[in-house]
Each structure stands twice: as structure tokens, then as C-alpha cells.
């Protein structure tokens, strides 16, 4: 099953466009998890946190998105946790490695191998700005998804992404080019932030109905859910992966953190489905 089919199946099975971002920050996590020391192969508090959240929410989401930086910053414990976390995500739910990977030549091949073969992710975020020869090592994995940066959710995104190329902003040029790539590979998607709903709507117009959009920025970053849904979904109310991280996984810092995460996930799913 290719990435787009798996995403569609997950969305329909769980009636959900919610993606839970697993951005682990030791200082924000329930501290009782660290009462027992990490020991490789026996106990990993980061993974235990993720496992509890996944087990509590797996029937409410279409995807999980661990951000590699949060795990890399934790050294060996984080590396182990990332690997265990992706392995624990149910097979019918999409696992997106958020790493913004890419480089020239053989380096891109190694990034792709690490994401897809070593970690086993279903999709990875990639920067498109080096051109198709650096994206192809990712898209050559035909059953996996390659989600390319287009219009990001940060405040200064427009410094480059809004620059005009002829009469079009650069992010629109990127969207059009990735649509061309997807016509060849069939496994591309785009990152388009919820904090810019007008731009998100334009990206959907450019890409058409068949391209998945990974949409960060709802929840703690302030993206409007209704505007995000109406701008981001396709004609069937699908192909949008709407991510919330801190608003879900840090809903409680107590022993009820998994239950609190479930409540927030269910709340977000219901709100999204209201506007689909």
C-alpha cells in the first residue's frame, strides 16, 4: 500500500484528520516518568511517555509525527526512544518523521535510507530547495511519502517564501513544481502552515485534490481550526494532516497525562470534523 492510500485508509477508519506531534521535551513531561533511570533495552522514559499517548489516542488519529530534533537533543536515550516510538505506532496509522532532511548526492540517499529503512517511517519531511536530483532519492521509495516544505507556520516565513518569482510568490512556485514531481512519483505532499489560511487555500488550488498537505500550527501556535479545515481539505474532506503537538501531549503533567491527551485529541477531531 502506498503512502496516499495508507493515509486515506487511516483517515476513514478513524474518521480523523488529526496528527499528534510527538515533540518530546523532558522539562515539560510528567516527571514521575524519570523516577526510574533510563537503561538501554530495559526502560526508556521518553518512549514510555510516547507509548502511553499512542495507546490512548491511536483510534482517534490518522498520523503521528515525531520531530527528530527533540530526540537527537537527548542523545542515546532519545535515539532509542525515536526508534521504539516509530515501531510502536500501529501499522494502520501513518508515521511521519519530521526532520526537514535533504542534501546533495549520496547524502540525500543516506537520509532517505535512515528515515525509511532504519527507522521505518511512512513519510519524511524534506526541503525541496536543492532541486529534484536531491528529492528523487526519497521519492524512489514508492511506498513512502515525501512531504516537502512549502509555506511554513513561523512568523518570518515570508522573508523568502513570499518573494516574487515573476508575478508569483515563491511558495506558489514550489507548490507547482512539487505537483509536477508528484505527477511522476505519486508520493509527494507539502507542508503548509495553519497560521496562513489564505496561502493554504491557494496551495490546495494549485495542487488539486490528490496531494496530502501536512498542516502544523493549530493549538499552541494559534491556527484557526475552521479556516484550516476549509482551506486545506480536498473535495472529499480528506488529504489534510492537521497537526497538534503541545496542545495534546502536554495537556497534563500528572499521572493522567495519557487520558488528558486522549481528551484533547478527541476534542480536536470533533472540531475538525464539524467543518469537513
C-alpha positions as CSV (number, residue, x, y, z in Angstrom):
1,X,0.0,0.0,0.0
2,X,1.5,3.4,-1.0
3,X,1.6,6.4,1.3
4,X,-1.5,8.2,-0.1
5,X,-3.6,5.0,0.1
6,X,-2.5,4.4,3.7
7,X,-3.2,7.9,4.7
8,X,-6.7,7.8,3.2
9,X,-7.4,4.4,4.9
10,X,-6.3,5.8,8.3
11,X,-8.4,8.9,7.9
12,X,-11.5,6.9,7.0
13,X,-11.0,4.2,9.6
14,X,-10.7,6.6,12.5
15,X,-12.8,9.4,10.9
16,X,-9.9,11.7,11.6
17,X,-7.5,14.3,10.1
18,X,-5.6,14.7,13.4
19,X,-1.9,14.2,13.6
20,X,-0.3,14.1,17.0
21,X,3.1,15.7,17.1
22,X,5.4,13.8,19.4
23,X,7.8,16.7,20.2
24,X,9.2,15.4,23.5
25,X,10.7,18.0,25.9
26,X,12.0,16.5,29.1
27,X,11.3,19.7,31.0
28,X,7.6,19.6,30.1
29,X,7.0,15.9,30.5
30,X,5.5,14.3,33.7
31,X,8.4,14.0,36.0
32,X,7.3,10.7,37.6
33,X,8.5,9.0,34.4
34,X,12.1,9.9,35.4
35,X,11.9,8.5,38.9
36,X,13.3,5.3,37.2
37,X,16.6,5.8,35.4
38,X,17.0,5.1,31.7
39,X,18.7,1.8,30.9
40,X,19.0,0.9,27.3
41,X,16.9,-2.1,26.3
42,X,15.0,-2.1,29.6
43,X,13.4,1.3,30.4
44,X,13.2,4.5,28.4
45,X,11.1,7.3,30.0
46,X,10.8,9.1,26.7
47,X,9.4,6.1,25.0
48,X,7.1,5.3,27.9
49,X,5.6,8.7,27.6
50,X,5.1,8.3,23.8
51,X,3.8,4.7,24.2
52,X,1.1,5.8,26.7
53,X,0.0,8.7,24.4
54,X,-0.1,6.4,21.3
55,X,-2.0,3.7,23.2
56,X,-4.5,6.3,24.4
57,X,-5.1,8.0,21.1
58,X,-4.5,5.5,18.3
59,X,-8.2,5.2,17.4
60,X,-8.6,9.0,17.1
61,X,-5.8,10.0,14.7
62,X,-4.6,9.5,11.1
63,X,-0.9,10.1,11.9
64,X,1.8,10.6,14.5
65,X,4.7,13.0,13.8
66,X,7.8,12.7,16.0
67,X,10.2,15.6,15.3
68,X,13.7,14.2,15.1
69,X,15.4,17.3,16.7
70,X,13.7,16.6,20.1
71,X,15.1,13.1,20.1
72,X,18.6,14.0,18.8
73,X,19.0,16.5,21.6
74,X,18.6,13.8,24.1
75,X,21.5,11.7,22.9
76,X,21.4,8.0,23.1
77,X,18.2,7.9,25.1
78,X,16.5,10.0,22.5
79,X,17.8,7.9,19.6
80,X,16.5,4.7,21.2
81,X,13.1,6.4,22.0
82,X,12.6,7.6,18.4
83,X,13.3,4.1,17.1
84,X,11.0,2.5,19.6
85,X,8.3,5.1,19.1
86,X,8.0,4.6,15.3
87,X,8.0,0.9,15.8
88,X,5.1,1.2,18.3
89,X,2.9,3.3,16.0
90,X,0.1,1.0,14.8
91,X,0.6,-0.2,11.2
92,X,-2.7,1.2,10.1
93,X,-1.7,4.7,11.3
94,X,0.8,6.9,9.4
95,X,4.2,7.6,11.0
96,X,5.8,10.8,9.8
97,X,9.4,11.6,10.6
98,X,9.7,15.4,10.8
99,X,13.3,16.0,10.0
100,X,13.4,18.6,7.1
101,X,16.0,16.4,5.5
102,X,18.0,16.8,2.3
103,X,21.4,17.3,0.8
104,X,23.2,16.7,-2.4
105,X,24.3,13.4,-3.9
106,X,24.8,10.4,-1.8
107,X,24.0,12.3,1.4
108,X,20.3,12.5,0.3
109,X,20.3,8.8,-0.3
110,X,21.6,8.2,3.3
111,X,19.0,10.5,4.7
112,X,16.3,8.5,2.9
113,X,17.7,5.2,3.9
114,X,17.9,6.3,7.6
115,X,14.2,7.5,7.6
116,X,12.7,4.7,5.6
117,X,14.8,1.6,6.1
118,X,16.4,2.1,9.6
119,X,13.6,4.0,11.4
120,X,10.8,2.6,9.3
121,X,8.9,5.9,8.9
122,X,6.0,6.0,6.4
123,X,6.9,9.6,5.4
124,X,9.6,12.2,6.0
125,X,9.6,16.0,5.7
126,X,12.1,17.2,3.1
127,X,13.3,20.6,1.9
128,X,12.8,21.0,-1.9
129,X,15.2,23.9,-2.4
130,X,18.1,21.8,-3.7
131,X,16.1,20.5,-6.7
132,X,14.7,17.3,-8.0
133,X,18.0,15.3,-8.1
134,X,18.2,15.6,-4.3
135,X,14.5,14.8,-3.8
136,X,14.5,11.7,-6.0
137,X,16.4,9.5,-3.5
138,X,13.3,10.0,-1.3
139,X,10.6,9.6,-3.9
140,X,12.3,6.5,-5.2
141,X,10.8,4.7,-2.2
142,X,7.5,4.4,-4.0
143,X,5.5,3.1,-0.9
144,X,6.6,6.0,1.3
145,X,5.6,9.7,1.4
146,X,7.9,12.7,0.8
147,X,6.4,15.9,2.3
148,X,8.2,19.0,1.0
149,X,8.3,22.4,2.7
150,X,6.2,25.0,1.0
151,X,4.6,27.6,3.3
152,X,5.8,27.2,6.9
153,X,4.0,28.4,10.0
154,X,6.7,30.6,11.6
155,X,6.4,34.4,11.7
156,X,9.3,35.2,9.4
157,X,8.4,32.5,6.8
158,X,7.6,35.3,4.3
159,X,11.2,36.5,4.3
160,X,11.8,34.1,1.4
161,X,8.6,32.2,0.8
162,X,6.7,35.3,-0.3
163,X,9.4,36.7,-2.6
164,X,8.0,37.2,-6.1
165,X,9.3,35.0,-8.9
166,X,7.8,36.8,-11.8
167,X,4.3,37.5,-10.6
168,X,4.0,34.6,-8.2
169,X,5.2,34.2,-4.6
170,X,8.0,31.7,-4.2
171,X,5.8,29.3,-2.1
172,X,3.4,29.0,-5.1
173,X,6.2,28.2,-7.4
174,X,7.3,25.5,-5.0
175,X,3.7,24.1,-4.9
176,X,3.5,24.0,-8.7
177,X,6.9,22.3,-9.0
178,X,6.1,19.7,-6.4
179,X,2.9,19.0,-8.2
180,X,5.0,18.2,-11.3
181,X,7.2,15.9,-9.3
182,X,4.2,14.2,-7.8
183,X,2.8,13.5,-11.3
184,X,5.9,11.4,-11.9
185,X,6.4,9.8,-8.5
186,X,2.9,9.7,-7.0
187,X,4.1,10.1,-3.4
188,X,4.7,13.8,-2.7
189,X,3.0,16.1,-0.2
190,X,3.5,19.6,1.1
191,X,3.9,21.3,4.4
192,X,1.6,24.3,4.7
193,X,1.0,26.1,8.0
194,X,-2.4,26.6,9.6
195,X,-1.3,30.1,10.6
196,X,-1.6,31.3,7.0
197,X,-5.0,30.1,5.8
198,X,-5.2,32.2,2.7
199,X,-1.9,30.8,1.5
200,X,-3.0,27.3,2.5
201,X,-6.1,27.7,0.3
202,X,-4.0,28.8,-2.6
203,X,-1.7,25.8,-2.2
204,X,-4.7,23.5,-2.3
205,X,-5.9,25.2,-5.5
206,X,-2.5,24.6,-7.1
207,X,-2.0,21.0,-6.0
208,X,-5.6,19.8,-6.6
209,X,-7.3,17.0,-4.7
210,X,-4.7,14.3,-4.8
211,X,-1.8,15.8,-2.8
212,X,-1.7,15.4,1.0
213,X,-1.0,18.6,3.0
214,X,0.7,18.4,6.3
215,X,-0.7,21.4,8.3
216,X,1.1,22.4,11.5
217,X,0.1,25.3,13.6
218,X,-3.2,24.6,15.2
219,X,-3.4,24.5,19.0
220,X,-0.4,26.2,20.8
221,X,0.7,28.1,17.6
222,X,-2.8,29.7,17.2
223,X,-4.0,28.4,13.9
224,X,-7.8,28.7,13.4
225,X,-9.3,25.2,13.1
226,X,-12.3,26.2,10.9
227,X,-10.2,28.2,8.5
228,X,-7.6,25.5,8.4
229,X,-10.1,22.8,7.5
230,X,-11.9,24.7,4.9
231,X,-8.7,25.8,3.2
232,X,-6.8,22.6,3.5
233,X,-9.0,19.6,2.7
234,X,-9.7,18.3,-0.8
235,X,-13.1,18.0,-2.4
236,X,-13.8,14.8,-0.3
237,X,-12.8,16.4,3.0
238,X,-9.6,14.5,3.1
239,X,-5.9,14.7,2.2
240,X,-5.2,17.1,5.1
241,X,-3.0,16.1,8.0
242,X,-3.7,18.6,10.8
243,X,-1.0,18.5,13.4
244,X,-1.2,19.5,17.1
245,X,1.8,18.8,19.4
246,X,2.0,20.7,22.7
247,X,-1.8,21.2,23.0
248,X,-2.2,17.4,23.1
249,X,0.8,15.8,24.6
250,X,1.3,18.3,27.4
251,X,-2.4,18.6,28.3
252,X,-1.4,17.3,31.8
253,X,1.9,16.8,33.5
254,X,0.4,14.5,36.1
255,X,-0.1,10.7,36.0
256,X,-3.2,11.2,34.0
257,X,-1.3,12.7,31.0
258,X,-2.4,10.0,28.6
259,X,-6.0,10.4,29.5
260,X,-5.7,14.1,29.1
261,X,-4.0,13.7,25.7
262,X,-7.0,11.5,24.6
263,X,-9.5,14.1,25.7
264,X,-7.7,16.9,23.7
265,X,-7.3,14.6,20.7
266,X,-11.0,13.7,20.7
267,X,-11.9,17.4,21.1
268,X,-9.7,18.4,18.2
269,X,-11.0,15.6,16.0
270,X,-14.6,16.6,16.7
271,X,-13.9,20.3,15.9
272,X,-12.2,19.4,12.7
273,X,-15.0,17.0,11.6
274,X,-17.5,19.8,12.2
275,X,-16.1,21.7,9.3
276,X,-15.1,18.9,6.8
